[in-house]
Structure formats: structure tokens, C-alpha cells
């Protein structure tokens, strides 16, 4: 013996199916919010920029140490040259050979100082470029961080709206389910779990669940069935709900 449910109770299955379809749509919308992909992309950008900032800061730090060492080398050579120049200017060295040697050393030290000062300038330029890169990457990082926070705020607002709508639908469900016999409701839930839709309207001779037009034999069988008998679609096995628009 097939399941029985009053025609009005069977029509409640359509109300339930509409609510469940709405909940499914909200779940899908929750999973496919454009903000989720945007947040994922921005998070990846932020991680890459954080790595670039660290690398650029490391380069700038290394160059700062190189500059300090090069400046120290310049100071050492300059001090030696100044000391030798004082000896030369003091007039204490009378030997022509010693004078020539000292003058040669001073000239050598001045050349060395000039070379080292060129090195300092070259390192300074590289350091300025590295520090500019740090500033650029930090600025980009701050911009992406702001975009990420804004996307997260939009996501949170969208999720709150979805959750509010879902809560309203879930609140409407129990009174409707209470109007449906327990065995019919259990079948509906089982079918919904299997295919997403547990009951569908028979409309103009078609099952609106699988969009299949029923055969003449199936329509005759349904036409002959008692109004309180629960009928199924032969194609998708969903519960078929008969209405004035069923074309029977």
C-alpha cells in the first residue's frame, strides 16, 4: 500500500521544497561570494609583498653596513695622509730620499682616499635605491592591506545578510513540516538528500523536478490515483504534487 497524505498536506511539500531550494541557493551564494576569491588573491599578494619587503630591507641593511665600513676605510687613509702631511710640513725631515718617499706615500694615500670615496658614493647610491624599493614595497603592502580589509568587511556584511535570510527561512520550515505526515516527510528528506529536490509540481503533464514530460500511461496512472495517494515521477522518483495546473 502506497503512502497517503491529504492533498493540502502534499501541497505543503511544495512550500517546503521552495524553502529548501532557497536555503540551497543561500549556501551556494555563501560558498561563491566574489569577495572570497578576492580575499584569497589579496592575501597571496600580501604574502608576496611581505617577502619582498624583508628582502629589500635586508639588502638596504647590508648596504648600510658596507657603507659604514667603506667610510671607516676612508677615515683610516685620510688620518694616515694627514699625519704624513704634518711630518712633511714640520721641516724635521731633511734627507731628500726620505722626503721623496714621504711625498710618494702621501700621493699614494690621497689616490687611495679618492678611490675609497668613489666606493662610498657608489654604495650610497645603491643604498638609496634599495631604501626607495623598501618604501615602494611598503606602500604597495599598505595599499593591498587596505584593499584586503575592505574586501573582508564586504564579505562579513554579505555573510551576515545571507545568514539572516537563512535563519528566516529555517524559522518558517518547522510549521510547514508539521503539516506533512511523518512517513511522507521522511521520504521527502531522503529524496532531497539524494538529488537536492524532494518534491516537485506536476505542471502541464511535466515533472518540474527533472523537467520530463510524462508519458500518456504515467499520466493515466496518476489521473486514476486517489487524491490522497502520494505519487512519484517514474523518471526521477521525486514526489509529484498534483495541482489544478497539472494537466490531468
C-alpha positions as CSV (number, residue, x, y, z in Angstrom):
1,X,0.0,0.0,0.0
2,X,1.4,3.4,-1.0
3,X,1.9,6.4,1.2
4,X,-1.1,8.6,1.9
5,X,-1.3,12.3,2.5
6,X,-4.2,14.8,2.2
7,X,-3.9,16.9,-1.0
8,X,-3.3,20.1,1.2
9,X,-0.5,18.3,3.0
10,X,1.0,17.3,-0.3
11,X,0.9,20.9,-1.4
12,X,2.8,21.8,1.7
13,X,5.7,19.7,0.3
14,X,6.0,22.4,-2.4
15,X,6.2,25.1,0.2
16,X,8.9,23.0,1.9
17,X,10.8,22.4,-1.3
18,X,10.7,26.2,-2.0
19,X,12.2,26.9,1.4
20,X,14.9,24.2,0.9
21,X,15.7,25.5,-2.6
22,X,16.1,28.9,-1.0
23,X,18.4,27.6,1.6
24,X,20.5,25.7,-1.1
25,X,20.8,29.0,-3.0
26,X,22.0,30.8,0.1
27,X,24.5,28.0,0.8
28,X,25.8,28.2,-2.8
29,X,26.0,32.0,-2.5
30,X,27.9,31.7,0.7
31,X,30.5,29.5,-0.9
32,X,30.8,31.5,-4.1
33,X,30.9,35.1,-2.8
34,X,33.2,37.1,-5.2
35,X,34.8,38.5,-2.1
36,X,36.2,35.1,-1.1
37,X,38.3,34.8,-4.3
38,X,39.3,38.5,-4.0
39,X,40.4,37.9,-0.4
40,X,42.4,34.8,-1.4
41,X,44.1,36.8,-4.2
42,X,44.9,39.8,-2.0
43,X,46.2,37.5,0.8
44,X,48.6,35.9,-1.7
45,X,49.7,39.4,-2.9
46,X,50.2,40.5,0.7
47,X,52.4,37.4,1.5
48,X,54.5,38.1,-1.7
49,X,54.9,41.8,-0.7
50,X,55.9,40.9,2.8
51,X,58.7,38.6,1.4
52,X,59.8,41.5,-0.9
53,X,59.8,44.0,1.9
54,X,62.0,41.7,4.1
55,X,64.4,41.0,1.1
56,X,64.6,44.8,0.3
57,X,65.2,45.7,4.0
58,X,67.9,43.0,4.2
59,X,69.6,44.5,1.1
60,X,69.4,48.0,2.5
61,X,70.8,46.8,5.8
62,X,73.7,45.1,4.1
63,X,74.5,48.2,2.1
64,X,74.3,50.4,5.2
65,X,77.0,48.1,6.8
66,X,79.1,48.2,3.6
67,X,78.8,52.0,3.6
68,X,79.9,52.3,7.3
69,X,82.9,50.0,6.6
70,X,83.9,52.0,3.4
71,X,83.6,55.3,5.3
72,X,85.8,53.9,8.1
73,X,88.4,52.9,5.5
74,X,88.3,56.4,4.1
75,X,88.8,57.9,7.6
76,X,91.8,55.5,8.2
77,X,93.5,56.5,5.0
78,X,92.7,60.2,5.5
79,X,94.2,60.1,9.0
80,X,97.4,58.5,7.8
81,X,97.7,61.0,4.9
82,X,97.1,63.9,7.3
83,X,99.7,62.5,9.8
84,X,102.3,62.2,6.9
85,X,101.5,65.7,5.7
86,X,102.2,67.1,9.2
87,X,105.5,65.3,9.2
88,X,106.3,66.8,5.8
89,X,105.2,70.3,6.9
90,X,107.2,70.2,10.2
91,X,110.5,70.5,8.3
92,X,112.0,67.8,10.5
93,X,112.9,65.6,7.6
94,X,116.0,66.8,5.8
95,X,117.0,63.7,3.8
96,X,116.0,64.2,0.1
97,X,115.4,60.4,-0.1
98,X,113.1,60.4,3.0
99,X,111.3,63.5,1.7
100,X,110.7,61.9,-1.7
101,X,109.5,58.7,-0.1
102,X,107.1,60.6,2.2
103,X,105.7,62.7,-0.7
104,X,105.2,59.5,-2.7
105,X,103.3,57.9,0.2
106,X,101.1,60.9,0.7
107,X,100.3,61.0,-3.0
108,X,99.5,57.2,-2.9
109,X,97.3,57.7,0.2
110,X,95.4,60.6,-1.5
111,X,94.7,58.4,-4.6
112,X,93.6,55.6,-2.3
113,X,91.4,58.0,-0.4
114,X,89.8,59.2,-3.7
115,X,89.2,55.6,-4.8
116,X,87.6,54.7,-1.5
117,X,85.4,57.9,-1.6
118,X,84.2,56.7,-5.0
119,X,83.3,53.3,-3.5
120,X,81.4,55.1,-0.7
121,X,79.4,57.2,-3.2
122,X,78.6,54.0,-5.3
123,X,77.4,52.2,-2.2
124,X,75.3,55.2,-1.1
125,X,73.6,55.3,-4.5
126,X,72.8,51.6,-4.3
127,X,71.6,52.0,-0.7
128,X,69.3,54.9,-1.6
129,X,67.9,52.7,-4.4
130,X,67.4,49.8,-2.0
131,X,65.7,52.1,0.6
132,X,63.4,53.5,-2.2
133,X,62.5,50.0,-3.1
134,X,61.7,49.2,0.6
135,X,59.4,52.3,0.6
136,X,57.7,51.3,-2.6
137,X,57.1,47.7,-1.4
138,X,55.8,49.0,2.0
139,X,53.5,51.5,0.2
140,X,52.1,48.6,-2.0
141,X,51.8,46.4,1.1
142,X,49.8,49.1,2.9
143,X,47.5,49.6,-0.2
144,X,46.9,45.8,-0.5
145,X,46.3,45.6,3.2
146,X,43.6,48.3,3.0
147,X,42.0,46.5,0.0
148,X,42.1,43.2,1.9
149,X,40.4,44.8,5.0
150,X,37.8,46.4,2.8
151,X,37.1,43.0,1.0
152,X,36.9,41.3,4.4
153,X,34.4,43.9,5.6
154,X,32.3,43.4,2.4
155,X,32.5,39.6,2.9
156,X,31.4,39.8,6.5
157,X,28.5,42.1,5.6
158,X,27.4,39.7,2.8
159,X,27.7,36.7,5.1
160,X,25.6,38.4,7.8
161,X,22.9,39.2,5.2
162,X,22.9,35.6,3.9
163,X,22.8,34.1,7.5
164,X,19.9,36.4,8.4
165,X,18.0,35.3,5.3
166,X,18.8,31.6,6.0
167,X,17.7,32.0,9.7
168,X,14.3,33.4,8.5
169,X,13.8,30.5,6.1
170,X,14.8,27.9,8.7
171,X,12.3,29.5,11.1
172,X,9.5,29.1,8.5
173,X,10.3,25.4,8.0
174,X,9.1,23.6,11.2
175,X,5.4,24.7,11.0
176,X,5.2,23.6,7.3
177,X,6.9,20.3,8.1
178,X,4.4,19.7,10.9
179,X,1.6,19.7,8.4
180,X,3.1,16.7,6.5
181,X,2.7,13.1,7.6
182,X,6.0,11.7,9.2
183,X,6.5,8.9,6.6
184,X,6.0,11.3,3.7
185,X,8.3,13.9,5.3
186,X,11.0,11.2,5.8
187,X,10.7,10.1,2.1
188,X,10.9,13.8,1.1
189,X,14.1,14.3,3.2
190,X,15.7,11.1,1.8
191,X,15.0,12.2,-1.8
192,X,16.3,15.7,-1.1
193,X,19.5,14.3,0.3
194,X,19.9,12.2,-2.8
195,X,19.1,14.7,-5.5
196,X,18.7,18.1,-3.9
197,X,14.9,18.3,-4.6
198,X,12.5,16.0,-2.7
199,X,9.2,17.0,-4.3
200,X,8.1,18.8,-7.4
201,X,4.9,20.0,-9.0
202,X,3.3,18.1,-11.9
203,X,2.6,21.0,-14.2
204,X,1.0,20.6,-17.6
205,X,2.0,17.0,-17.7
206,X,5.6,17.7,-16.9
207,X,7.6,17.0,-13.7
208,X,9.2,20.3,-12.7
209,X,11.9,18.4,-10.8
210,X,13.5,16.7,-13.8
211,X,11.7,18.7,-16.5
212,X,10.5,15.5,-18.1
213,X,7.1,15.2,-19.9
214,X,5.3,12.2,-18.5
215,X,4.0,9.5,-20.8
216,X,0.3,9.0,-21.5
217,X,0.5,5.8,-19.5
218,X,2.1,7.6,-16.5
219,X,-0.4,10.4,-16.7
220,X,-3.3,7.9,-16.8
221,X,-1.9,6.1,-13.8
222,X,-1.7,9.4,-11.8
223,X,-5.1,10.5,-13.0
224,X,-6.6,7.2,-11.7
225,X,-4.8,7.5,-8.3
226,X,-6.7,8.7,-5.3
227,X,-6.2,12.4,-4.4
228,X,-4.6,11.4,-1.1
229,X,-2.2,8.9,-2.7
230,X,1.5,10.1,-2.8
231,X,2.7,9.6,-6.4
232,X,6.2,9.6,-7.8
233,X,7.8,10.6,-11.0
234,X,8.9,7.5,-13.0
235,X,11.9,9.4,-14.3
236,X,13.5,11.0,-11.2
237,X,11.5,9.2,-8.5
238,X,10.7,12.5,-6.8
239,X,7.3,13.0,-5.1
240,X,4.9,14.5,-7.6
241,X,2.5,17.0,-6.2
242,X,-0.8,17.4,-8.2
243,X,-2.4,20.9,-8.5
244,X,-5.1,22.5,-10.7
245,X,-2.3,23.2,-13.2
246,X,-1.1,19.6,-13.5
247,X,-3.0,19.0,-16.8
248,X,-4.7,15.8,-15.6
